[in-house]
Amino acid sequence: MRHRPRGSQLGLLLLASQLFQVGLENIPPVTLAVLGLNVYLYLFPAAPLLKACISVQQTYLFNDWRRLLLSPLHHADDWHLYFNMASFLMKGIRLERRLGGAWFLYLLSVFSLLTGFVYLALEVLLTELTQDPSHSAACAVGFSGVLFALKVLINHYYPGGVTYVMGVPVSNRYASWVELVLIHITAPGSSLIGHLAGILVGLLYTSGPLKTLMKSCSGFVTSNGYTSQPNAYYRSSGYSGTGGGSSGYYQHGTENTTNHTASYTGQTNQRGAPPPYGFHFPEEPSAEEIRWRRLRRFES
């Protein structure tokens, strides 16, 4: 297994800092495990980027379907990893708390694969419409397509409110579409089609047949589509979560396989613009709350 070349890896340090400020004990298990897997595969990639990225040419024409599994879990550099995982951390806390760990893991697995399939279909369509073979050769890597799908779910489950996209207030209903366009304009090397694929997969779940199909294919959920006790873990964790809707802040990295850069957009509450470093932590707890947390830790 190849090791990632050594460098400053500032993105990894910032991600570690954010994890410890949120508190490992406050991160639900599936979110923490998926985040850890992404970090592990960044440090010890299962394949070089050019053999992990997904494209019509490499995946379909050359019959290399394992790229559907590899591409969402590999990142171009430490900043690409940081922005995507910082976003996933907050989205995962919110959604896993609502849906339960088993369903959330199922959801991530389906979204990861389906985003890849939709990406390939869109690139084939573009190739046919434009007669430009470069669309079939475009190779994408990273978790941001899945993040766009999760963002659609966040806006579905927590409707209303305003998202600040590069300082401009946008209704949550249209935030994903505005971010899609603005990211493409400000980071031309990012995967517009990969992000669009994520939005479409999210809409298939919230407004289309995907959720029903997943429920019919699943044997570990109840009739309402979730685990029998989705919030058992969170009732004991004491973590309220941040982000989503109009009360929190999210950011996400964008894929860039051309020059290995990443960008992000932000979502804040209605009290101000995005923080300068692209992420938001819960407010500092009071002394009484700290004492209460310590007592609970010893009791458990």
C-alpha positions in Angstrom: 0.0 0.0 0.0 1.4 3.4 -1.0 1.9 6.1 1.6 0.9 9.7 1.1 3.9 11.9 0.4 5.0 13.9 3.4 4.4 17.6 3.6 3.0 20.3 5.9 -0.5 18.6 6.0 -2.0 21.6 7.6 -5.5 20.5 6.5 -5.1 17.3 8.6 -4.0 19.4 11.6 -7.1 21.6 11.3 -9.4 18.7 10.9 -7.9 17.1 14.1 -8.4 20.4 15.9 -12.0 20.5 14.9 -12.6 16.9 15.9 -11.3 17.6 19.4 -13.1 20.8 19.8 -16.4 19.1 18.9 -15.4 16.2 21.1 -14.9 12.6 19.9 -17.5 11.5 22.4 -20.1 13.8 20.8 -19.6 12.3 17.3 -22.0 9.5 16.5 -20.3 6.2 15.5 -21.1 6.0 11.8 -20.1 9.6 11.2 -16.8 9.0 13.1 -16.1 5.7 11.3 -16.7 7.1 7.8 -14.6 10.2 8.6 -11.8 7.9 9.9 -12.0 5.8 6.8 -11.5 8.9 4.6 -8.5 10.0 6.6 -7.0 6.5 6.5 -7.4 6.3 2.8 -5.8 9.7 2.4 -2.8 8.6 4.4 -2.7 5.1 2.9 -4.5 5.3 -0.4 -5.9 2.0 -1.9 -4.9 3.3 -5.3 -3.2 6.3 -6.9 -5.6 9.1 -7.7 -5.5 8.4 -11.4 -6.6 4.9 -10.7 -9.2 5.9 -8.1 -11.0 8.7 -9.9 -14.2 8.0 -11.9 -14.8 8.7 -15.6 -16.8 7.2 -18.4 -13.6 6.2 -20.2 -11.9 4.5 -17.3 -14.9 3.1 -15.5 -17.3 2.1 -18.3 -15.2 1.7 -21.4 -12.3 0.0 -19.6 -14.6 -1.9 -17.3 -13.0 -0.7 -14.1 -16.1 -0.6 -11.8 -14.1 -0.6 -8.6 -13.7 3.1 -9.1 -17.3 3.6 -8.0 -16.1 2.4 -4.6 -12.7 4.2 -4.6 -13.5 7.6 -5.9 -15.7 9.0 -3.1 -13.2 7.9 -0.5 -10.0 9.4 -2.0 -9.0 13.1 -2.0 -6.5 15.1 -4.0 -4.8 16.8 -1.1 -5.1 17.6 2.6 -7.2 20.7 2.0 -9.6 18.8 -0.2 -9.9 16.2 2.6 -10.3 18.9 5.3 -13.1 20.9 3.7 -15.0 17.7 2.8 -14.6 16.1 6.1 -15.3 19.3 8.1 -18.6 19.5 6.2 -19.4 15.9 6.6 -18.7 16.1 10.4 -21.5 18.6 10.9 -23.9 17.1 8.4 -23.3 13.6 9.7 -24.0 14.6 13.4 -27.3 16.2 12.4 -28.5 13.5 10.0 -27.3 10.4 12.0 -29.0 11.8 15.0 -32.2 12.1 13.1 -32.2 8.9 11.1 -30.2 6.5 13.3 -26.9 4.9 12.7 -28.0 1.9 10.6 -30.1 3.9 8.2 -27.5 6.6 7.9 -24.8 4.0 7.0 -27.2 2.5 4.5 -27.9 6.0 3.1 -24.2 6.8 2.7 -23.5 3.5 0.9 -26.4 4.1 -1.6 -25.5 7.7 -2.1 -21.9 7.0 -2.7 -22.6 4.4 -5.4 -25.6 6.2 -7.0 -23.8 9.5 -7.2 -21.1 7.8 -9.2 -23.6 6.2 -11.6 -25.5 9.5 -12.1 -22.2 11.2 -12.7 -21.3 8.7 -15.4 -24.8 9.1 -17.0 -24.5 12.9 -17.1 -21.1 12.7 -18.7 -22.3 10.3 -21.3 -25.2 12.6 -22.0 -22.9 15.6 -22.3 -20.6 13.7 -24.7 -23.6 12.9 -26.9 -25.0 16.4 -26.9 -21.8 18.3 -27.5 -19.9 15.6 -29.4 -17.0 16.5 -27.2 -15.1 13.3 -26.0 -13.4 15.3 -23.2 -16.5 14.8 -21.1 -16.0 11.0 -21.2 -12.4 11.5 -20.1 -13.1 13.9 -17.2 -12.1 12.1 -14.0 -13.5 13.1 -10.6 -12.5 12.1 -7.1 -13.7 13.1 -3.6 -16.7 13.0 -1.2 -18.3 16.3 -2.2 -20.9 14.8 -4.5 -22.2 12.8 -1.5 -22.1 16.0 0.5 -24.3 17.8 -2.0 -26.8 15.0 -1.7 -26.7 15.2 2.1 -27.2 19.0 1.9 -30.4 18.4 0.0 -31.5 16.2 2.9 -30.6 18.7 5.5 -32.7 21.4 3.7 -35.5 18.9 3.4 -35.6 17.9 7.0 -34.9 21.4 8.4 -36.8 23.7 6.0 -36.9 27.4 6.1 -34.2 29.8 7.1 -31.4 31.4 5.2 -28.0 30.1 4.0 -25.2 32.6 3.4 -23.4 31.7 0.2 -20.2 33.7 0.0 -21.9 36.4 2.2 -25.1 36.5 0.1 -28.3 35.4 1.9 -30.1 32.6 0.0 -33.2 30.7 0.9 -32.3 27.2 2.0 -34.7 25.9 -0.7 -32.4 27.1 -3.4 -29.0 27.1 -1.6 -27.7 23.9 -3.2 -28.3 25.2 -6.7 -26.7 28.6 -5.9 -23.7 26.9 -4.4 -23.4 24.6 -7.4 -23.1 27.6 -9.8 -21.0 29.8 -7.6 -18.5 27.1 -6.8 -18.1 26.4 -10.5 -17.5 30.1 -11.2 -15.0 30.6 -8.4 -13.3 27.2 -8.8 -13.4 26.3 -12.5 -11.5 23.1 -12.0 -14.1 21.7 -9.6 -16.4 18.9 -10.8 -19.7 20.7 -11.7 -21.1 17.4 -12.9 -20.1 15.6 -9.8 -21.8 18.1 -7.6 -24.9 18.2 -9.8 -25.0 14.4 -9.6 -25.1 14.7 -5.8 -28.0 17.2 -5.9 -30.0 14.9 -8.2 -29.4 11.9 -5.9 -30.6 14.0 -3.0 -33.7 15.0 -4.8 -34.4 11.4 -5.9 -34.4 10.6 -2.2 -36.5 13.5 -0.9 -38.9 13.9 -3.9 -38.5 10.8 -5.9 -38.7 7.0 -5.5 -35.3 6.4 -4.0 -36.4 6.3 -0.4 -39.2 3.9 -1.1 -36.9 1.6 -3.0 -34.3 1.7 -0.2 -37.0 0.8 2.3 -38.3 -2.1 0.2 -34.7 -3.4 -0.2 -33.8 -3.1 3.4 -34.3 -5.7 6.1 -33.2 -3.8 9.2 -35.6 -0.8 9.2 -39.1 -0.4 10.4 -42.1 0.5 8.2 -41.3 4.2 8.6 -37.9 3.8 7.0 -35.7 4.2 10.1 -34.2 2.0 12.8 -36.5 1.1 15.6 -34.8 3.4 18.0 -32.9 6.0 15.9 -32.0 8.3 18.7 -31.0 6.0 21.5 -27.3 6.9 21.1 -28.0 10.6 21.0 -30.3 10.7 24.0 -27.3 9.6 26.1 -24.7 11.7 24.4 -26.0 15.1 25.4 -24.8 16.7 22.1 -27.3 19.0 20.5 -25.5 19.4 17.2 -24.8 22.4 15.0 -25.4 23.3 11.4 -28.2 22.9 9.0 -31.4 24.9 8.6 -31.2 28.4 9.8 -29.4 27.7 13.1 -26.0 26.4 12.1 -23.1 26.5 9.6 -21.9 24.1 7.0 -19.1 24.2 4.5 -17.9 21.7 1.9 -14.9 21.2 -0.2 -15.1 20.9 -4.0 -13.4 18.3 -6.1 -10.5 19.5 -8.3 -8.4 16.9 -10.1 -6.8 19.4 -12.4 -4.7 21.5 -10.1 -5.5 19.8 -6.7 -7.0 22.8 -5.0 -10.2 23.0 -3.0 -12.7 25.7 -2.2 -15.7 26.0 0.1 -18.8 27.9 0.7 -20.4 28.6 4.0 -23.8 28.5 5.8 -24.3 30.5 8.9 -27.1 31.5 11.2 -28.9 34.7 10.6 -26.7 36.7 13.0 -23.6 37.2 10.8 -21.4 36.2 7.9 -19.4 32.9 7.8 -16.4 32.6 10.2 -13.1 33.3 8.5 -11.8 29.7 8.6 -14.9 28.1 7.2 -16.2 26.2 10.2 -18.2 26.9 13.3 -17.9 25.3 16.7 -20.5 25.1 19.4 -20.4 28.0 21.9 -18.0 27.6 24.8 -19.8 25.7 27.7 -20.2 27.3 31.0 -18.3 26.1 34.1 -21.4 24.4 35.4 -21.9 22.6 32.1 -18.3 21.4 32.1 -18.7 20.0 35.7 -21.9 18.3 34.6 -20.2 16.7 31.6 -17.4 15.4 33.8 -19.8 13.9 36.2 -21.6 12.1 33.4 -18.4 10.8 32.1 -17.5 9.3 35.4 -21.0 7.9 35.8 -20.8 6.1 32.5 
